[in-house]
Amino acid sequence: MKIEHLDERVNEYKNSIKTVVEKRLLWKNTTKKLIVNTLKKAEEKYPIGWQVQELNWIHSNEAVNITFDSFPPELIELTNQLPTYQFLQGSSLVFTLLHNGDVSILILFAIPERSMPTEDDSEELGSYSPEQITETLITEKIDNFLKEVIRRDVPLPPGKMGFSKEKN
């Protein structure tokens, strides 16, 4: 193979870098703002103890999340009736910028203090190019997030633990 055969690969490499830069610029100039604004809209319209955060992680990784920070104020009196009730803070819906400019969406679940983290402590909701992120998609992911948090926090109905009632 001659060195000239590398022309095609070198051009593909240059184009891949351009694509990543374009995606990251779209994140910086448009997508991140859309995510923040949509999450803040949900936070303000539904004050259930969640909070929007913008995060800058190691090097150039960035993320936006909405996380359960406190308990809904109207339910505090109710939970005070149970002194042993423990609210698990920290479940989050995260929109994070990947190295290639795509946006990964995931749920991080709160972990009880005495438990070790497991594989079930997060759930991937997909990766999207920044131009695919819309208010509708963000709202759908918030809905998925709430469904999963409810599913984890609310006990299963009786009879759903592998036992069945036999009729005689």
GROMACS elastic network, one bead per residue, 0.5 to 0.9 nm:
[ bonds ]
;  ai    aj funct       b0    kb
    1     4     6  0.82965   500
    1     5     6  0.67921   500
    2     5     6  0.56781   500
    2     6     6  0.79475   500
    3     6     6  0.57805   500
    3     7     6  0.80271   500
    4     7     6  0.57258   500
    4     8     6  0.87448   500
    5     8     6  0.69191   500
    5     9     6  0.81108   500
    6     9     6  0.52925   500
    6    10     6  0.60651   500
    6    11     6  0.85941   500
    7    10     6  0.52151   500
    7    11     6  0.61945   500
    7    12     6  0.86551   500
    8    11     6  0.52081   500
    8    12     6  0.62109   500
    8    13     6  0.86267   500
    9    13     6  0.60715   500
    9    14     6  0.86304   500
   10    13     6  0.50169   500
   10    14     6  0.62563   500
   10    15     6  0.86597   500
   11    14     6  0.51033   500
   11    15     6  0.61943   500
   11    16     6  0.85912   500
   12    15     6  0.50743   500
   12    16     6  0.60892   500
   12    17     6  0.87152   500
   13    16     6  0.50681   500
   13    17     6  0.64012   500
   13    18     6  0.87631   500
   14    17     6  0.52707   500
   14    18     6  0.63974   500
   14    19     6  0.87981   500
   15    19     6  0.61880   500
   15    20     6  0.87091   500
   16    19     6  0.50386   500
   16    20     6  0.62893   500
   16    21     6  0.86590   500
   17    20     6  0.51352   500
   17    21     6  0.61911   500
   17    22     6  0.86077   500
   17   100     6  0.86963   500
   18    21     6  0.51164   500
   18    22     6  0.61364   500
   18    23     6  0.86763   500
   19    22     6  0.50979   500
   19    23     6  0.62253   500
   19    24     6  0.86180   500
   19   100     6  0.84435   500
   19   101     6  0.81970   500
   20    23     6  0.51564   500
   20    24     6  0.61233   500
   20    25     6  0.85530   500
   20    99     6  0.80988   500
   20   100     6  0.53434   500
   20   101     6  0.52063   500
   20   102     6  0.82469   500
   21    24     6  0.51189   500
   21    25     6  0.60857   500
   21    26     6  0.85572   500
   21   100     6  0.84467   500
   21   101     6  0.72468   500
   22    25     6  0.51345   500
   22    26     6  0.61671   500
   22    27     6  0.86625   500
   22   101     6  0.79527   500
   23    26     6  0.50337   500
   23    27     6  0.62102   500
   23    28     6  0.86336   500
   23   100     6  0.78748   500
   23   102     6  0.68511   500
   23   129     6  0.71909   500
   23   130     6  0.62015   500
   23   131     6  0.80493   500
   24    28     6  0.61344   500
   24    29     6  0.85780   500
   24    97     6  0.79876   500
   24    99     6  0.88559   500
   24   100     6  0.80118   500
   24   102     6  0.78792   500
   24   130     6  0.80799   500
   25    29     6  0.59291   500
   25    30     6  0.81110   500
   25   101     6  0.85269   500
   26    29     6  0.52435   500
   26    30     6  0.54685   500
   26    31     6  0.61670   500
   26    32     6  0.83661   500
   26   101     6  0.87361   500
   26   130     6  0.64412   500
   26   131     6  0.74681   500
   27    30     6  0.56028   500
   27    32     6  0.53130   500
   27    33     6  0.81476   500
   27    97     6  0.77620   500
   27   101     6  0.76041   500
   27   102     6  0.85636   500
   27   103     6  0.83839   500
   27   130     6  0.59466   500
   27   131     6  0.85166   500
   28    31     6  0.66955   500
   28    32     6  0.59941   500
   28    33     6  0.77978   500
   29    32     6  0.71659   500
   29    33     6  0.72686   500
   30    33     6  0.55193   500
   30    34     6  0.62879   500
   30    35     6  0.88567   500
   30   130     6  0.85213   500
   30   131     6  0.89336   500
   31    34     6  0.50847   500
   31    35     6  0.62314   500
   31    36     6  0.86487   500
   31   130     6  0.60039   500
   31   131     6  0.74107   500
   31   133     6  0.67612   500
   31   134     6  0.82016   500
   32    35     6  0.51635   500
   32    36     6  0.61588   500
   32    37     6  0.85708   500
   32    63     6  0.82834   500
   32    64     6  0.74228   500
   32    95     6  0.87396   500
   32   130     6  0.87472   500
   33    36     6  0.51011   500
   33    37     6  0.59888   500
   33    38     6  0.84428   500
   34    37     6  0.52090   500
   34    38     6  0.60217   500
   34    39     6  0.84841   500
   34   133     6  0.83409   500
   34   134     6  0.75811   500
   34   135     6  0.71108   500
   34   138     6  0.89539   500
   35    38     6  0.52376   500
   35    39     6  0.60399   500
   35    40     6  0.84310   500
   35    64     6  0.72697   500
   35    65     6  0.87427   500
   35    95     6  0.79212   500
   35   133     6  0.81332   500
   35   134     6  0.82068   500
   35   135     6  0.74685   500
   35   138     6  0.68947   500
   36    39     6  0.52706   500
   36    40     6  0.59994   500
   36    41     6  0.85162   500
   36    52     6  0.72714   500
   36    53     6  0.81905   500
   36    54     6  0.77759   500
   36    64     6  0.67229   500
   36    65     6  0.81538   500
   36    66     6  0.89857   500
   37    40     6  0.50984   500
   37    41     6  0.60920   500
   37    42     6  0.87644   500
   38    41     6  0.50590   500
   38    42     6  0.64961   500
   38    43     6  0.87163   500
   38   135     6  0.63948   500
   38   138     6  0.71603   500
   38   139     6  0.75901   500
   39    42     6  0.51497   500
   39    43     6  0.61587   500
   39    44     6  0.86938   500
   39    51     6  0.86622   500
   39    52     6  0.64975   500
   39    64     6  0.88858   500
   39    65     6  0.79277   500
   39    66     6  0.66518   500
   39   138     6  0.78476   500
   39   139     6  0.81823   500
   39   142     6  0.82185   500
   40    44     6  0.60334   500
   40    45     6  0.83884   500
   40    51     6  0.79017   500
   40    52     6  0.62188   500
   40    66     6  0.83888   500
   41    44     6  0.52936   500
   41    45     6  0.60004   500
   41    46     6  0.83557   500
   42    45     6  0.51760   500
   42    46     6  0.57716   500
   42    47     6  0.81303   500
   42   139     6  0.85072   500
   42   142     6  0.86198   500
   43    46     6  0.54696   500
   43    47     6  0.57854   500
   43    48     6  0.76474   500
   43    49     6  0.82149   500
   43    50     6  0.63156   500
   43    51     6  0.63641   500
   43    52     6  0.71715   500
   43    66     6  0.80624   500
   44    47     6  0.58506   500
   46    49     6  0.86121   500
   46    50     6  0.87386   500
   47    50     6  0.69508   500
   47    51     6  0.89419   500
   47    72     6  0.67947   500
   47    73     6  0.82954   500
   48    68     6  0.80728   500
   48    70     6  0.79385   500
   48    71     6  0.66786   500
   48    73     6  0.74612   500
   48    74     6  0.88198   500
   49    67     6  0.83886   500
   49    68     6  0.57213   500
   49    69     6  0.57242   500
   49    73     6  0.74792   500
   50    66     6  0.63625   500
   50    67     6  0.51993   500
   50    69     6  0.52962   500
   50    70     6  0.66209   500
   50    71     6  0.81814   500
   50    72     6  0.84486   500
   50    92     6  0.88523   500
   51    65     6  0.81552   500
   51    66     6  0.53717   500
   51    67     6  0.54154   500
   51    68     6  0.64084   500
   51    69     6  0.62702   500
   51    70     6  0.86556   500
   52    64     6  0.72665   500
   52    65     6  0.56828   500
   52    67     6  0.65234   500
   53    63     6  0.83164   500
   53    64     6  0.57141   500
   53    65     6  0.53402   500
   53    66     6  0.62227   500
   53    67     6  0.77064   500
   54    62     6  0.76870   500
   54    63     6  0.60281   500
   54    65     6  0.66154   500
   54    66     6  0.89773   500
   55    61     6  0.84617   500
   55    62     6  0.56370   500
   55    63     6  0.50065   500
   55    64     6  0.59361   500
   55    65     6  0.79093   500
   55    96     6  0.88900   500
   56    59     6  0.80656   500
   56    60     6  0.73371   500
   56    61     6  0.60770   500
   56    63     6  0.64445   500
   56    64     6  0.87971   500
   57    60     6  0.68827   500
   57    61     6  0.51233   500
   57    62     6  0.57515   500
   57    63     6  0.76810   500
   58    61     6  0.59877   500
   58    62     6  0.83639   500
   59    62     6  0.87547   500
   60    97     6  0.86782   500
   60    99     6  0.80973   500
   61    96     6  0.74214   500
   61    97     6  0.59686   500
   61    98     6  0.68016   500
   61    99     6  0.72845   500
   62    95     6  0.86344   500
   62    96     6  0.58979   500
   62    97     6  0.54879   500
   62    98     6  0.81942   500
   63    94     6  0.67339   500
   63    95     6  0.54736   500
   63    97     6  0.60073   500
   63   103     6  0.88622   500
   64    93     6  0.84437   500
   64    94     6  0.59206   500
   64    95     6  0.52519   500
   64    96     6  0.64137   500
   64    97     6  0.88874   500
   65    92     6  0.63141   500
   65    93     6  0.53763   500
   65    95     6  0.60220   500
   65    96     6  0.82345   500
   66    91     6  0.85021   500
   66    92     6  0.55610   500
   66    93     6  0.54292   500
   66    94     6  0.68151   500
   66   142     6  0.87883   500
   67    89     6  0.80726   500
   67    90     6  0.57353   500
   67    91     6  0.55949   500
   67    93     6  0.64557   500
   67    94     6  0.84021   500
   68    71     6  0.77228   500
   68    88     6  0.83977   500
   68    89     6  0.56304   500
   68    90     6  0.52148   500
   68    91     6  0.56224   500
   68    92     6  0.65150   500
   68   110     6  0.88946   500
   69    89     6  0.55847   500
   69    90     6  0.61074   500
   69    91     6  0.83726   500
   70    73     6  0.83933   500
   70    87     6  0.81718   500
   70    88     6  0.89020   500
   70    89     6  0.66077   500
   70    90     6  0.87688   500
   71    74     6  0.86073   500
   71    75     6  0.72805   500
   71    76     6  0.68182   500
   71    87     6  0.72236   500
   71    89     6  0.83403   500
   72    75     6  0.56211   500
   72    76     6  0.67606   500
   73    76     6  0.54516   500
   73    77     6  0.82173   500
   74    77     6  0.71377   500
   74    78     6  0.81409   500
   75    78     6  0.51665   500
   75    79     6  0.63337   500
   75    80     6  0.86432   500
   76    79     6  0.51637   500
   76    80     6  0.60565   500
   76    81     6  0.89347   500
   77    80     6  0.50786   500
   77    81     6  0.69136   500
   78    81     6  0.56608   500
   78    82     6  0.78555   500
   79    82     6  0.55530   500
   79    83     6  0.75993   500
   79    85     6  0.66846   500
   79    86     6  0.89498   500
   80    83     6  0.59190   500
   80    84     6  0.88115   500
   80    85     6  0.78975   500
   81    84     6  0.89804   500
   81    85     6  0.86340   500
   82    85     6  0.54045   500
   83    86     6  0.84551   500
   86   112     6  0.88570   500
   88    91     6  0.76574   500
   88   110     6  0.57969   500
   88   111     6  0.70605   500
   88   112     6  0.65249   500
   88   113     6  0.87725   500
   88   153     6  0.89487   500
   89   109     6  0.89848   500
   89   110     6  0.60020   500
   89   111     6  0.83080   500
   89   112     6  0.88768   500
   90   108     6  0.79182   500
   90   109     6  0.69162   500
   90   111     6  0.79829   500
   91   107     6  0.72891   500
   91   108     6  0.55085   500
   91   111     6  0.82431   500
   91   145     6  0.89740   500
   91   149     6  0.74679   500
   92   106     6  0.82287   500
   92   107     6  0.56465   500
   92   108     6  0.51183   500
   92   109     6  0.64412   500
   92   110     6  0.78435   500
   92   145     6  0.79480   500
   93   105     6  0.73007   500
   93   106     6  0.59528   500
   93   108     6  0.65276   500
   93   109     6  0.87511   500
   93   141     6  0.79233   500
   93   142     6  0.71427   500
   93   145     6  0.62947   500
   94   104     6  0.78751   500
   94   105     6  0.55892   500
   94   106     6  0.53019   500
   94   107     6  0.61213   500
   94   108     6  0.74481   500
   95   103     6  0.63067   500
   95   104     6  0.57665   500
   95   106     6  0.67915   500
   96   102     6  0.83880   500
   96   103     6  0.54466   500
   96   104     6  0.52680   500
   96   105     6  0.64761   500
   96   106     6  0.83033   500
   97   100     6  0.81217   500
   97   101     6  0.60863   500
   97   102     6  0.59963   500
   97   104     6  0.64605   500
   97   130     6  0.89844   500
   98   101     6  0.53540   500
   98   102     6  0.53657   500
   98   103     6  0.58364   500
   98   104     6  0.66487   500
   98   127     6  0.88810   500
   99   102     6  0.74346   500
  100   103     6  0.87994   500
  101   129     6  0.72373   500
  101   130     6  0.74681   500
  102   127     6  0.64587   500
  102   128     6  0.55636   500
  102   130     6  0.60162   500
  103   126     6  0.83926   500
  103   127     6  0.54123   500
  103   128     6  0.51892   500
  103   129     6  0.61142   500
  103   130     6  0.62535   500
  103   133     6  0.83493   500
  104   124     6  0.78366   500
  104   125     6  0.76193   500
  104   126     6  0.59121   500
  104   128     6  0.64287   500
  104   129     6  0.88732   500
  105   123     6  0.88481   500
  105   124     6  0.63542   500
  105   125     6  0.52736   500
  105   126     6  0.55549   500
  105   127     6  0.61115   500
  105   128     6  0.80820   500
  105   141     6  0.80397   500
  106   122     6  0.69247   500
  106   123     6  0.55652   500
  106   125     6  0.51217   500
  106   126     6  0.71666   500
  106   127     6  0.88614   500
  106   141     6  0.88609   500
  106   145     6  0.86790   500
  107   121     6  0.82549   500
  107   122     6  0.53221   500
  107   123     6  0.50931   500
  107   124     6  0.65045   500
  107   125     6  0.73474   500
  107   145     6  0.65562   500
  107   148     6  0.85560   500
  108   121     6  0.60141   500
  108   123     6  0.67288   500
  108   124     6  0.89282   500
  109   120     6  0.81771   500
  109   121     6  0.50876   500
  109   122     6  0.57461   500
  109   123     6  0.82564   500
  109   148     6  0.89616   500
  109   149     6  0.74798   500
  109   152     6  0.88054   500
  110   121     6  0.72883   500
  111   114     6  0.81711   500
  111   115     6  0.65488   500
  111   116     6  0.77171   500
  111   117     6  0.67992   500
  111   121     6  0.71484   500
  112   115     6  0.54083   500
  112   116     6  0.82310   500
  113   116     6  0.80703   500
  115   118     6  0.87669   500
  117   120     6  0.80262   500
  117   121     6  0.63905   500
  118   121     6  0.55972   500
  118   122     6  0.85207   500
  119   122     6  0.67708   500
  119   123     6  0.87232   500
  120   123     6  0.71333   500
  124   127     6  0.83597   500
  125   141     6  0.75741   500
  125   144     6  0.85195   500
  128   131     6  0.79821   500
  128   132     6  0.60247   500
  128   133     6  0.68911   500
  129   132     6  0.54102   500
  129   133     6  0.71340   500
  130   133     6  0.54660   500
  130   134     6  0.88383   500
  131   134     6  0.77363   500
  132   137     6  0.81950   500
  133   136     6  0.81887   500
  133   137     6  0.61368   500
  133   138     6  0.70056   500
  134   137     6  0.51508   500
  134   138     6  0.62495   500
  134   139     6  0.85752   500
  135   138     6  0.50873   500
  135   139     6  0.60734   500
  135   140     6  0.85559   500
  136   139     6  0.51177   500
  136   140     6  0.61532   500
  136   141     6  0.86748   500
  137   140     6  0.50459   500
  137   141     6  0.62545   500
  137   142     6  0.86963   500
  138   141     6  0.51170   500
  138   142     6  0.62688   500
  138   143     6  0.86768   500
  139   142     6  0.50219   500
  139   143     6  0.62391   500
  139   144     6  0.86838   500
  140   143     6  0.50210   500
  140   144     6  0.62511   500
  140   145     6  0.86012   500
  141   145     6  0.60235   500
  141   146     6  0.86028   500
  142   146     6  0.62255   500
  142   147     6  0.86184   500
  143   146     6  0.52391   500
  143   147     6  0.62274   500
  143   148     6  0.87020   500
  144   147     6  0.51381   500
  144   148     6  0.62139   500
  144   149     6  0.86743   500
  145   148     6  0.52511   500
  145   149     6  0.62103   500
  145   150     6  0.85991   500
  146   149     6  0.51437   500
  146   150     6  0.60669   500
  146   151     6  0.84650   500
  147   150     6  0.51820   500
  147   151     6  0.60598   500
  147   152     6  0.87019   500
  148   152     6  0.62346   500
  148   153     6  0.85911   500
  149   152     6  0.51974   500
  149   153     6  0.60526   500
  149   154     6  0.84364   500
  150   153     6  0.51086   500
  150   154     6  0.56998   500
  151   154     6  0.57699   500
  151   155     6  0.77679   500
  151   156     6  0.81455   500
  152   155     6  0.75364   500
  154   157     6  0.88481   500
  155   158     6  0.87638   500
  156   159     6  0.82395   500
  156   160     6  0.61805   500
  156   161     6  0.74184   500
  157   160     6  0.58868   500
  157   161     6  0.83417   500
  158   161     6  0.73162   500
  159   162     6  0.69653   500
  159   163     6  0.57333   500
  159   164     6  0.59765   500
  159   165     6  0.73247   500
  160   163     6  0.67108   500
  160   164     6  0.78552   500
  161   164     6  0.84821   500
